[in-house]
Amino acid sequence: MATAPPPLPIAKGEHEIAILPKMANRHGLITGATGTGKTVSLRVMAEQFSSIGVPVFMADVKGDLATISQPGGDNAKIAERIKELKLGDFKFDSYPVALWDVFGEKGHPLRATVSEMGPLLLSRILNLNDTQSGVLNAIFKIADDNGLLLLDLKDLRSMLQFAGDNASKFKTEYGNISTASVGAIQRNLLVLEEQGGDKFFGEPALDINDLMQTDSKGKGVVNIITADRLMQSPNLYATFLLWLLAELYEQLPEVGDLPKPKLVFFFDEAHLLFEDVPKALEDKIEQVVRLIRSKGVGVYFVTQNPIDIPDTILGQLGNRVQHALRAFTPRDQKAVKVAAETFRANPKLDTMKAILELAVGEALISVQDEKGTPTVVEKAWVLPPHSRLGTLTPDEATRLIKGSVLYGHYEKTVDRESAYEKLKEKTLQLQKEEEAVAAEVKKKKEPQSETEKMIGAAAKSAAHAIGSQLGRQIMRGVLGSIFGSKR
């Protein structure tokens, strides 16, 4: 069995406070008001995990995390904190970083297929109501049953058009597919495309193993997704990160208790994940958080108030860093009370009072001990980061991207045969059949039969679906039910 790495220091008060690597997959929480030090706490923890060979994933919401790739120094505040905490052996350092970007502009393009996203998460991205979500589920089921791949948005749009035009033929097996619902989904797809969704859906899709790399020195790669533009669509941001978490949960094998995590996942702006979330999806999130621990993944939520996190999930977060909160409103006062009550009490510390009086960079901290029991809450200063604060220059970012072992793989798009192409091929075949039937009818000077009329109508409908590509879509398999091929 592998030797357990040493504890990871993250703060110093009366004594040093450290996270035990084997308890790091018991998840965690970083909270505090704006400007109190949450981002620095996240950075320090990411550095410590990377230093022992644990890959990290996090979103860069403010554009100031990528400099973890550069060694620190020449910062008066950092120098002062090092002196105050008497960190005589402190050394500046850098950490391996891979930059990702859903829009492919400031990092490796990060994509998923429509099929991988699935109808539940896609419904949330598109802000669909229950009826519309039901129709989208039916569309996915029709595609599955007929073996059609839904890879990008042009597939999905074609599938919606085709299913809508032939709704009566699907009603018995799949339920009602109303024109109004199909239209609403199509309109919301247009909005998603305008937000850049056409770049997110497609191939090559992300291989999660590419998030779990180490460099030549054994440090874990810090995967940073550029999220400043993505945050302009907060629903897309939150659902995308949830999809990634679900992919890790579904694809990684069970590993039990490890000496250190296989990956640590920081979920910044976590309140967005739970805003107006349907109960079915909240239950799914709870299940993923509860069980992903056994896959060797630690999940750390970063948000302003602990009340942003549902109680069922809050109770699973064993390592906590609480920065200062403000209590100007009843909701603020509730947040302070919740934060204080969720810590293991320290008889030497008035927790509620301390939360209101913490200075910037100071925090209340509780971690899990060897037995998995939370330690008593302590007040401490978060250690200074070893990497550089601030933002990357454009040249530094370019060198980082092009110097990555992943460069070139995700930058080249792939458009293999999927539902759109198969439907297009079938459409051309039907058009030829229609032309042959029409020629024969003309030759015989006889009216078309009802069967011939139906074939012609279906061909025109499919042709219309193919012709209206507003972005790239995914469609999976409707042809069997319509044209009589075996499933």
Buried (B, 14 or more C-beta within 10 A) or exposed (E): EEEEBEBBBBBBBEEBBBBBBBBBBBBBBBBBBEEBBBBBBBBBBBBBBBBBBBBBBBBBBEBBBBBBBBBBEEBEEBBEBBEEBEBEEBEBBBBBBBBBBBBBEBBBBBBBBBBBBBBBBBBBBBEBEEEBBBBBBBBBBBBBBBBBBBBBBBBBBBBBBBBBBBBEBBEEEBBEBBEEBBEBBBEBBBEBBEBBBBBBBBBBBBEBEBBBBBBEEEBBBBBBBBBBBBBEBBBBBBBBBBBBBBBBBEEBEEBEEBEBBBBBBBBBBBBBBBEEBEEEBBEBBBEBBBEBBBBBBBBBBBBBBBBBBBEBBBEBBBBBBBBBBBBEEEEBBBBBBBBBEBBEEBEEBEBBEBBBEBEEBBBBBBBBEEEEEBBEBBBBBBBBBBBBBEBBEEEBBEEBBEEBEBEEEBEEBEEEEBBBBBBBEBBBEBBEBBEEBEEEBEEEEEEBEEEBEEBBBBBBBBBBBBEEBBBBBBBBBBBBBBBEEEE
